[in-house]
């Protein structure tokens, strides 16, 4: 999935690392070093996603996104910020951001998040059933089947699988799972997510020839049909 | 000091300006202001007392006179009944002849001609409601030349003869005269005493306050170990001094704590940073074409960086919780949710380690809610840290209990995490709450020694208490919310 990304970040070195990483992941990148330039670029071209630093010289990231949203621009926005408290996050989302990442972050985390943002944008209408290969998840009946066989899941396992299936094909990081399934916006010391994934694998993949849950080294997990 | 001493003013007239300024400054002091207030109150009280004494005395005298006059009138009436008008004239004459008894009598014909008595004519005043008439008479006693007040009772005899019986009230006039005359002296003496006493008393108090000021200045200059002197009387100033000292103790503890933290931060961030740096440096020195070597070093470096970031984030969270700034955006948090979510997250982790994680929600709580006002993320993090610790330090086969008790009468809501691991010796319990402190037993397992410090900070933020106790065996940590935290 190739995307056109606009990075608005005043720290030139950080911006160039981001651009380099994104280009290596196969995406097209434009960089703006301040809010004014960012606003100009965002207004003139179509981007699949924007990565916006919250604190920018000239015009700060929050107001920049507010202006874009007011002008009808609905390009997904991922905020980057050195301010990591819950309130800061809420402020970012209220201003029109779609996701919020606190510095310092792993590049793989950023990549996974913007990919999910772009895919979510392309997602069709609300579904009642999610399907990946022979795995079926019925949101209404709260039931899961693989190859027609029903699988018993605990409520939280169901929520975790649902999140992975909604983002099937994308990499979802541990932090993303903690945020979206548990609403934990902090990092528990132990790798709790790995244990939950191991359990889910026991139920989803163990008795079937082709595994659906894949580990993505240094990033997280991905649920997809083929490896 | 630039203020002129009072002595200077007399000696050097050139310094008058300065002296005026000094006096003005002195007038502004609390001592002088308090003395003036004290003086005003003092003088006011004395005047009030004098007025009360005068009125009581005068009232007593008037009453006594009234009674005497009434008795006399009765006697006259009797006499008139028995001996007729002539007998009465004789009696009035006889009584009027007595000098110096202040008595006033007058008996007139219906036309007003004087028949007997020591008053030259009938007074030209109407009687009051009580039947008394008040009028001026020339002084009969000769004590002074001015007319004195008299009061009398009048009544009409059959045949329209009129009789007046009264008393010269000059005694009362003299009393009030004397009082007014002494009032000046009394007020002057009172003022002297009041001013002197006021200054003495308030200067004593002010000297103590000045002592407090001196200490505060010294502390501001940097000597935090100084303390405000106390006089042990237990009065307001002593209590103020006590509170100031308590505040200083707390500040000093905080400062010491902060210094310790700075030292620990330096140590706990410098050590891994040094490791990180050396690792990278060594990889560069070690000349090799094997990309795998570099790859390995880079991966290790990322791991080290991640640990550093985690430590840093934990420190920031603690600082945020401790600053108390988050209290402004507290919302209603259901502890049942917090506990269930944490149990749900950690249950598989415990199971993987061969432990049992049991969640207990006290009877009568479920399915109701236990609501406290707080920060949901921080509370979740606190509970998750407690579970994380318990799982980390409990051996295989151990049991970890996460229990929620709702607030009941006389009991606050509490979240308890108990394990049957090695526990923490009583004398070490306060220590484990400090930042970066890891007991020797914990050194082998991963962690940064900030987990419990964060829980402690979150507890304080919510006005809750963190209680560490013996689970026999194991550690029991309870987060006890204040009894009024229910919203």
Contacts between the chains, C-beta under 8 A, distances in Angstrom:
chain1	res1	chain2	res2	distance
A	84	B	313	7.2
A	84	B	316	7.2
A	85	B	320	6.2
A	85	B	326	7.6
A	86	B	375	7.2
A	86	B	376	8.0
A	86	B	377	4.9
A	87	B	326	7.7
A	87	B	329	5.9
A	104	B	305	7.9
A	104	B	309	5.7
A	106	B	302	7.9
A	106	B	306	7.8
A	156	B	344	5.0
A	156	B	345	8.0
A	182	B	341	6.0
A	182	B	344	7.8
A	182	B	345	5.8
A	183	B	341	7.6
A	183	B	380	8.0
A	184	B	341	7.8
A	184	B	345	7.4
A	184	B	377	7.6
A	184	B	380	6.1
A	184	B	381	7.7
A	184	B	384	7.3
A	185	B	377	5.4
A	186	B	313	7.8
A	186	B	317	7.0
A	186	B	377	6.3
A	186	B	380	7.6
A	186	B	381	4.8
A	186	B	384	8.0
A	187	B	310	6.3
A	187	B	313	6.8
A	188	B	345	7.1
A	188	B	381	7.9
A	188	B	384	5.1
A	188	B	385	7.9
A	188	B	388	6.2
A	189	B	310	7.3
A	189	B	385	7.6
A	189	B	388	5.3
A	189	B	446	7.3
A	189	B	447	6.4
A	189	B	451	7.0
A	190	B	349	5.9
A	190	B	388	5.5
A	190	B	391	7.1
A	190	B	392	7.5
A	192	B	345	5.4
A	192	B	346	6.5
A	192	B	348	7.7
A	192	B	349	5.5
A	195	B	348	4.5
A	195	B	349	4.9
A	195	B	352	5.3
A	196	B	345	7.8
A	196	B	348	5.7
A	198	B	348	7.8
A	198	B	352	7.6
A	199	B	348	5.3
